[in-house]
Amino acid sequence: MSSRGLTSRHPMALEWLEQGRRVVVASLIETLGSAPLDPGAEMLVDDSGRIEGSVTGGCVEGALVDVAQEILAGGPSRVVQYGISDAMAADVGLMCGGTVRLFVAELSEQAIDPLRAVVAALERDAPVALATVLDGDLSGRKIAVEADRAVGELGIERLEQSVRRDALGCLEQGLSAIRSYSAAGEVMGDDIRVYIQGFASPPQMVIFGAIDFSVAVATLAREVGYRVTICDARKPFVSSSRFSRVAEVAVDWPDRYLATRELDERDVVLVFTHDPKFDEPALIAALESGAGYIGALGSRRTHEERLERLRERGLSEADLARISAPCGLDIGARTPAETAISVLAEILVLRAHRTGDRLAETSGPIHPRHATAR
């Protein structure tokens, strides 16, 4: 998965290092089955006992503080595991039915430059990956990888080349992963494991129509990691600060605006304008884009009439089937806030390839499994 949606602890870790503190980082690198948080979550512990962040929402944090204290006292970095299958599970209180693996290590001076590169990339909203060696004498060494450069050294040239190539692949796919290499750094081997944490650009959401529903959806969408733009060709409609407080704002016609944006399958276009002269150009442009989800508000009758007009303009049935309208899940929504929950729920259900059924009436893992191992 992409780690961009998580609250990165790298800026805080860098700040503590530059202040002269000793810092231990516990990084969630893999989950098996259900777990409260996704890989990429981090917790910091410094030599004064200060703690920042969480890796399981409270299940194993107390045990990790003890591990961190052992490392600060001179112990080695290590991969630790907690879960129902682990005898320690009852002691640490992991009741989620899964297993978590974490890498716990003190940050060395070698980590400063890679961390600076990651923090700078995050501030620019640029894709970046941070690779951390998990095993052997190189354990804890880091390298930051961007499209055109790598910062840091892993100590084995072939390993650096292999990790850089795999890190770029992770960024292209928007995921984090554990990769294994030979002692010489070749991809065919399992002597050295490296955790590659990818920070891809956030998914985009473009909402056409400056209305109350747009504000409600944008507010929630930001919380789940979307970069939101509210666009309306009618400047008086979009000029209120209530829109700029929750999203970027654009004044433009929908088709002209979408021509300036590059969208992919992670991205969302929502059409809330309730006016054919805006709705239809927006939907046609959205269908021509790479957006993975296209939704529109309106009654079923309104949408049927809209579909007829779009057919007359030459759109195929396959194109029309990509439009989710009326958008959202059937939760009985009436208010803008309730509608926002309905719309975001449908987007998340489709993004996760889930059913949207009641958890109490389903079986199997609650949390989706992420690709974290080769």
N, C-alpha and C positions, 0 to 999 in steps of 0.2 A: 504494500500500500504506500501511498504517498504520505510523508510525515508533515507536509505543509500545514495541514489542518490542526496538528498538535501544537501546544504551546511549547516552543523550543526553549530548553534550558541553556543552550549554548551561550547566549549573551551574558547570562548570570554567571556561568562557569568561567568565562573569559574575564569578566570583571573581578571575580574573586581571585583568580590566578594573578592578575595584574596588581592586585592589592597585596600580594605576597602570602596569601593563604594557601594552605594545603587543602586540596579538594579531591574527594572521592565521588565518582559518578556511578550510579547503578542504572544501567540501560536495559529496558525490556527488549530483548532481541528475538524472542519467538514465543508463540502461544500454541498450545495443543488443546483442541477442544474449546470450551467456553472460557473467557477471561474478561475481567471488567474493562481493561484498556487495551488498545492496539499496540503492536510493536512500534518502537520509537519513543514511547513514554520514558521519562527520565526523572531520577531523584538525585539531588546533590547533598552531600554531607561534608562540612568543612572541619578543620581541626579545633574549632571552638564549640562544636556541637550543633551549629546552625544547620537547619534542614530546609530544602526548597524542593517542591515538586512531589509527584506521586507516580507510582508505576502500576499499582493495582487498586487504587482507591481506598487503601487502608488494610488490605488483607495481609501483606507480607512486609510492610514498611518497617515495623519494629525489628523484625529479624534482620533486615538489610542494614539497619543502623549498627547492629552488632558486628556484622561482616565488615562494614566500613571502618569501625573502630579497630578491628583486627588488622586491616590493611594499613591504616595510619600508624599502627604500632610496629609495622615492618613485615606484615604478612603479604603473600603474593596476590596478584590479581587473579580472578577466577570467574568461571561460569557457574552460577548456582541455579538450582531448580526447586520449585515448590509446586505441589499439586496433590490431588487426592491419592495418587499412586505413591506419593512420597511419605515416608513415616513422619516427616516433620509437618505434614499438612495440618494435623489437628492442633499443633502448637501455634502455628502462625495464623490459623483461622481462615484458610482459603476454602470458602464454601461454594465456589462458583462451578464446580464440577470439571475443571480443566487443570492444565499444567502450564506454568510460566517458566521461562528460562531467562536469566538476566546475566549480564556481564558487569562485574563490579571491579573497578580499578581506580587507582589514584592518577590524576592527570599530571603528566610530567611537563617539563619545560618544552619538550619536543612537540607537545600538543598545541602550544600557543599559536603558532603561525597557521596551522590548519583551521583552528577555531576562529581566528580572525578572518580568514577567507570565507568561512561559512557564514559568520555574522554579517560580513559585508554583502555577501550575495543575498541573504535574507532581506537585508535592508533595501536592496535594489529590486527585490522580487524576482531574482534570477534563479534558474535551476542550479542546484548544487548537491553534491553527495559527500558524505563524510564516511570514510572507510576506517574501521578499527580492527586491528589484529587481535584475535582472541586467544591464541595458543603460543606456547614456547617462549623463547628468549625475547621475541619481538612483541609479546603480549602488551597491549595498550598503545602501541604506536599508531599514529593516525596520518591520513592523507586526505586532503580535500580535493574534489574533482569537479571542475566546471567544463563547459564545452571546449574551451580553448587552452586550458592550463590545469596543472595539478600543483598543489602546495603541500609540502611536507615530504618526508622520506620514510620508507618502510624498511630500509636496510638491505633489501635484495632487489636488484634492478629488474629481473624478470618478474618478480612478484608485483612490483609497482606497475609494470606494463600490463600485466594480466588484470590487476585490480582496477586500473584506470579504464580498461576496455569494458569490464563488467559493470563498473559504476555508470558509465555513459549509457549502457543498455538499460540499467535500472531507471535512470532518469527518463529515457524515452518511453518506458512502460509505466512510469509513475508508481514505482514500488520500492520497498526495502527488502533486503535479502541477506541470507548467510551463504557465502561462497567458500568452497574448499579448494586448496592448491597443494601441490607437492612441496617438499622441502626446498626445492630449487625455484619455486614460484610458478610452476607450470599448472595449467588448468586441469590436467589429468592427475589427480592426487587428492589425498585427504589428510595431509600432515599439518597443514595450517588452515584454520578457519578465519574468515574475515567477515565482519558484519558491515554491510554497506547500507547506510541510512540515506535514503533519497528524499530530497526536498524539491518536489516539482512545483511549478506554478499552480496557484489555486484554480479550481474550476470557475468558469465565468457564468453569471446569470444576467441576462438582459431582459428587463421588464419594460414593455411598451405600454404607456398610459400612466399618467400621474394622478392616481386616485388613492383612497384610503387602503384598499386591498394591496396596492403596491408597497406602501409603507410597512404593512404588517408582514408581508412575505419577505421583504428585504431584511427586516429586523431579524427574523428567524434564520434566513439563509446565511447571513453573516456569521451566526453562531455555529453553523455546521461547516463553515470553511469556504463559502462562495464569495467571490469578488462580484459585487452587484452594481449594475448600472440601471438607473431609471431614465428612460428616454421618452420624450414627448415633443411633437412638432409645435405644440401650442405653448409658447414661452410663459404666459401668465399662469398656466396650469402647473408648471414644474418649478416656478420661482420660489415657492414656499420653502423655508428652511427645514420643514419636517421631512422633505425628501433628501436634501443634502446631508442631513444628520445621519441617515442610515445607508446611503449609497452614493456612488458617483452619479452625476446628473448630466444629461446631454439634451440639447434642443436640436432636433433634426427629424426628417421624415424617416420612417422605419427602414425602407429599402435602401436609402442612401446611407443611413448609419451602419446597417449590417454589412454593407460593402466595404467598410473600413475595418471590420473586425474579423479575426481568424478564430473560428470556433471548431471544437472537436467533439468527440462522443461524450466527453465528461461535462459538456457545457449545456446550458438551459436557455431557451427563449420562451418568455411568457407574454401573451398578448391580452392586455386588460383594457384596451381603449374603448370598446363598445361602440365603434363607429366603422362601418365598412370601408370608408375611404382611408382609414388607418389600418384596420384589422387585416384587410386582404393583402396590401403590399407587404405588411409585416410577416404574414404567414408564408407568402410566396418566397420572400427573401430568406426566411428561416429555413424553408425546405431546400433552398439552394445552398445553404451553408452546411457545415459539418456538425451542427448541433445534435446532440444525442436525444434531447427531450424538447418537444415543442408543445406548449399547452396554451389553451385559450379559455377565458371565462365566457359565461353566457348560458342561456337555457338550451335545452335539447332542440327546441323549435328554432331558436336563433342559429344554432350550429347547423341544422339541416339546411336552412336557407343559405347560410354561408357556404356550405359545401356545394350547393347547386351553382352558386356564382363562381366558385373556384373551378368547377368542372367546365363551365362555359369559357373560362380563361385557359383551358387546355391542360389542367392538372390531372394526372392519372389517379386511379383508385389506390395504387400503392403509395403515392405521395400523400393522399388524403388520409390514409390509414396511420400515417406517422403523427397526425395531430391528435393530441389528447384533449378532448373537449366534450362536455364540460370537464375541465381538469380537476384533479383531486380525488381523494377516496370518499366513499359515502359514510361520513361520520355525523351527518345531520347538521353540518356547519351553516350558520346564519350570519354571524358577525365577521368583520374583517379578520380578527384574530383567529377565530375558529376556521375560517376559510384558509388562512395561511397554514395552519396545522394540517388541514386536509391536503393542500397542494404539495407542501414539503414532504408529507408522508408518502404520497404517490411517487414523487421524484426519488426519494430514498429507497422505497421498495423496488422500483425498477432498476436503480443503480446497483443495488445489492443482489439483484436476481432473486428476490424473496416473493412471498405470496401476499403479505399484508394481513394474514389471518391472525386471530387472537392467539397469543402465546399459550394461554391456558388450554386451548383446544388443539395444539400441535405437539409434535414430539421432535426429538433431534436437537442439534446444537442451537442455542439461542443466538450466539455471535457467529458471523461468517468466518471461515478459515481464510487466512491470508497466506500468499506464497512467501515463505521466509526461508526456504531451504532448497538447495539444488538436489 
